[in-house]
Amino acid sequence: MAYVSQEMKKQLAPGIKAVLKKYKVKGSISVANHSSLVVTLKTGDVDFGDATRSVNTYWIDTHFSGTAAKFLNELKAALEGPDFFDHSDSMTDYFHRSHYIDIKLGKWDQPYTVTA
């Protein structure tokens, strides 16, 4: 069963913040429903084009290119961390993973803004 504690968030935060700093993006880290680690991007130099508010982490390389794809892939790896596992099998309706990840582009009332 997926589970994210505040302690796990603290352990992964330095790696996540390093990726944000490297690409000059500001964002916040939170835990949702004790199962998802969420990064909400607020402002930054990375342009995500016409992307909506949420990034599908399974389709990063299909929907993004260049710096945006590179940034999102590094951020995804940092969110997963070294202990991430996913033994899910959707064919048998079996879902077992360490935790879920979610990357959001802004909030409903504050969209992500490109600064460069």
C-alpha positions in Angstrom: 0.0 0.0 0.0 1.3 3.4 -1.0 2.3 5.6 2.0 4.2 8.9 2.3 5.1 10.2 5.8 6.4 13.6 6.7 9.7 11.9 7.5 9.9 10.5 3.9 9.1 14.0 2.6 12.0 15.4 4.6 14.4 12.8 3.3 13.5 13.4 -0.4 13.2 17.3 -0.1 16.9 18.1 -0.6 17.1 16.2 -3.9 13.8 17.8 -5.1 15.0 21.2 -4.1 18.3 20.7 -5.9 16.5 19.9 -9.1 14.3 23.0 -8.7 17.3 25.2 -8.0 19.3 23.8 -11.0 16.5 24.8 -13.4 15.6 28.0 -11.6 12.1 26.9 -10.7 10.2 27.8 -7.5 7.8 25.3 -6.1 6.4 23.7 -2.9 6.5 20.1 -1.7 3.5 18.5 0.1 1.9 15.2 1.0 -1.6 14.4 -0.2 -3.8 11.7 1.4 -0.7 10.0 3.0 -0.1 8.3 -0.3 1.2 10.9 -2.8 4.2 13.2 -2.8 3.3 16.4 -4.6 5.4 19.2 -6.1 3.5 22.3 -7.1 5.5 24.5 -9.5 4.9 28.2 -9.1 7.3 30.2 -11.3 10.5 29.5 -13.2 12.6 29.6 -16.3 11.2 26.4 -17.8 8.5 26.9 -20.4 6.0 24.0 -20.4 4.2 25.3 -23.5 0.4 24.7 -23.5 0.5 22.2 -20.7 -2.4 22.1 -18.3 -2.2 22.2 -14.5 -1.1 18.6 -14.0 1.8 16.6 -15.5 1.2 13.0 -16.5 4.5 11.5 -15.3 4.0 8.4 -17.5 4.0 10.6 -20.7 6.7 13.2 -20.0 8.8 12.3 -23.0 5.7 12.2 -25.3 4.2 15.5 -24.3 7.3 17.6 -23.5 10.7 18.2 -25.2 13.9 20.0 -24.6 14.5 21.6 -21.2 11.0 20.9 -20.0 11.3 17.1 -20.6 14.8 17.0 -19.0 13.6 19.0 -16.0 10.5 16.9 -15.5 12.4 13.6 -15.8 14.9 14.7 -13.2 12.2 16.0 -10.9 10.3 12.6 -11.3 13.5 10.7 -10.3 14.0 13.0 -7.3 10.3 12.5 -6.2 10.6 8.7 -6.5 13.8 8.6 -4.5 16.2 5.6 -4.0 13.7 3.4 -2.2 10.8 3.7 -4.8 9.2 0.5 -6.0 6.2 -0.3 -8.1 5.0 -3.9 -8.2 1.6 -3.1 -9.6 -0.2 -5.2 -12.1 -3.3 -3.5 -13.5 -4.3 -6.6 -15.5 -5.1 -8.4 -12.2 -6.2 -5.2 -10.4 -3.2 -5.3 -8.0 -1.6 -2.1 -7.0 1.4 -2.1 -4.8 4.0 0.7 -4.8 6.0 2.7 -2.3 4.1 6.0 -3.1 2.5 8.0 -5.8 4.0 11.2 -7.2 2.2 14.2 -8.6 3.6 17.3 -10.4 1.3 20.3 -10.7 1.8 23.4 -12.7 0.5 26.1 -10.5 -2.7 26.1 -8.5 -6.3 26.7 -9.6 -6.1 30.4 -8.6 -2.3 30.9 -9.3 -1.1 29.5 -12.6 2.5 28.7 -13.3 4.3 31.7 -14.7 7.5 31.6 -16.9 10.0 34.2 -15.6 12.6 34.0 -18.4 
